[in-house]
Amino acid sequence: MSQMPDNEHPRVTEIVKHAIELEKENEIAFATQILTDLVGQFPKEAVAHGYLGWILSCAERHREAIDHCRVAIQLAPKSERVSLLLFRVLWGAGERDLAFAEMKRFVTVGRSEEYLNLIRDLNQAGL
């Protein structure tokens, strides 16, 4: 559960967007640093942990990435975005059984068009 003041949400969103852009520009170390700082400032903010996990995964720091995404799930178990981040981090780490377990967990608490599309795409790819 987030304990971030409402007035901080826009700033946090901008920091996350900036980190994503930095990752696209292959500035992973800087993206990691600003998200690590964000998690330090808001340790109970699921989205910050989730995106830090994603960026760490891009840097092939899979164990740390999974750990941050699991914290995000604990903080926001019904968040589709956080669940998808964990799924993608697990998938990228080669932990496909765990990724599917996360998908199954999430569909028991919420509906996800993204997961439905993903299942369709995986079926079409023969996976």
N, C-alpha and C positions, 0 to 999 in steps of 0.2 A: 504494500500500500504506500502510495506516494505521500510524503509529508512536505512536499514543496509548496511554497505559497503560490497561489494562483497567478500573481503578477510575474512570477519567474518562468511560467510555461513558454511564453514567446521567446525568451532569451535561450532557454534550454533547447527549444526546437531549432533555433538558428544555429546554435553550436553543433547540434547533431547534423544538420544539413551541411554545415561547413566541413565537418569531419568526413562526411560522405563524398563531398567534392574533392577534398584533399586525397582521399583514397583513390578516386578516379584519376587524379593527376599523379599517382604513384608516390604521394607524400605520406606514406603509411606511418612513419615514425611520428610525424607531427600530428596526424589524426589520432594516433594512439595516445599521445601526450594530452591533447585537449580533452579527449573523452575520459582519460584517467583522472584528470583534474576535475571534470564534471562529476564523476562518480564520487570523488573525494568530497566535493561540496554537497552533493545530494546522494548519499549512500543508499537511500531507500527509493530511488527513482528507477523503476524497471526499464524504461526506455534507454536510459543512459547505460545501464549494465548490458542491455541487449545489443545496442550498437557498438559498445566497446568490444563485446564478444565477436561481433561481425568483423570489425576491423582487425582484431587479433587473429581471427581465422584467415583473413586475407594475408596476414604476415606469417601464416603457417604455424602460429602459436596455438595449436588446437586445444591443448589441455586447459590453458588459461581462458580461451574463448568459451569452451564448454562450461567452465566454472562460472563465468560471468553470466552466461545465458541461463544457467540453472538458478542463479540468484534472481535474475529477472523474472523467471517463472514463479519462484516462491513469492515474489512481491506482487505479481499480477497474473495469477493463474488463468484468468479468463480473457487475457489480451491476445487477440489474434496476431497482432504484429510481433509481440514477444515470442509467441509460439512458433511463428514462421522463422524468426531469427534463429531460435534454437534448432529447429528442423534443418535449416540451411547450414548452420555451423556443424551439426552432427554429420550431415551428409558430406560436407566438405572434408571432414576428418575421417571419412571412410566408415563411420559408425551408422550404417544404413538401418540396421535393426532398431537401434535406439532412436533414429530419426522417425521411423514408422511408429514406434511406440509413442513418441511425442505427438504425432499426428492423431493417433487413436485416442490419446488422453484428451487432446483438445476437442475433438468432435463430441466427446461426452459432455463438455461444458459449453460449447458454442458452435455456431454454424460458420463455415468458412468457404466462400467462393474460391479463394486462392487454393485451398487444399483440394477442392473439387476439380479445379483446373489442373492442378499438379497431378492428381490421380489420372485424369484423362490423358495428360501428356506422357506420363510414365507407361500407361497401358499402350498408347500408340507407339512408344519406343520399344515395347516388348520387355519392359523391366518389371 
